[in-house]
Amino acid sequence: MKILLTAVAVLVLLAALALGVVYSGAYDVAATSPDEGLVGWALETAQERSVERRAKAVQVPPLEGPELLATGLIHYHEMCVTCHGAPGVPASEIGAGLNPFPPEMAEEAEELGPAELFWVVKNGIKMTGMPAFGPTHTDEELWAIVAFVETLPEMSGEEYAAAVREAGLAGMAGEAAEPTGAAGEEHSHAPGTKPHSHDGR
């Protein structure tokens, strides 16, 4: 009984200390203050284990075919490049200001399996800036993104730029593609202009 009471007392003390830290404002929530040491390890480990556990229930479909990759390129370039960058394309100022810093997807594709990538893209990650695209995209569109991401480790910057131009998407550094008008003259978008979305958004 004495051991049990001691254990309960310790738990109550730890809970009181945790509440004290929360209400004191001692924890720095600034994005410019990275989580290091035990806090950083705990958050990173919790994220990795959570994704790994939930991704076990994901059934991976065939991820091949030019149409699937073309769809994945469109969605990746319009939604992911801003934070994660791409071959030959660094993350934007938005991505550079996030904490934790968004990982390079070429590296993630080598570390995570397709089921884990799909789960993250669909559900997002709390407190990281990674949004959940499941509420706004179909599973087919999300699998297309995964299929494209898996090609990134072997893709050069020149190949990515060529694929972007071929798809008629906004180019590097915010430059838009230059479609040819009906009269045959070229028209360029103003820098930063959002290209027409291929999925109706």
Number of C-alpha atoms within 10 A of each C-alpha: 6 7 8 9 10 11 12 12 12 12 12 12 12 12 12 12 11 12 11 12 12 11 9 9 9 9 10 10 11 9 13 11 10 15 19 10 8 9 11 13 12 12 13 14 11 12 13 12 11 12 19 17 10 13 18 11 11 12 10 12 10 9 16 11 10 10 10 19 21 19 21 22 24 24 21 21 19 17 12 20 19 19 22 22 21 23 19 14 15 17 20 15 10 10 20 16 14 16 17 19 16 19 13 18 22 19 13 16 20 14 11 16 15 22 20 24 24 24 24 19 20 20 15 17 16 10 10 13 15 17 15 16 18 17 10 11 14 12 14 13 19 23 26 26 26 26 25 23 24 23 14 21 15 9 15 13 13 11 14 18 18 13 15 19 16 11 14 16 24 23 18 14 11 15 17 21 19 16 14 11 9 7 6 8 9 10 12 12 15 10 12 12 12 14 16 12 11 11 10 5 6
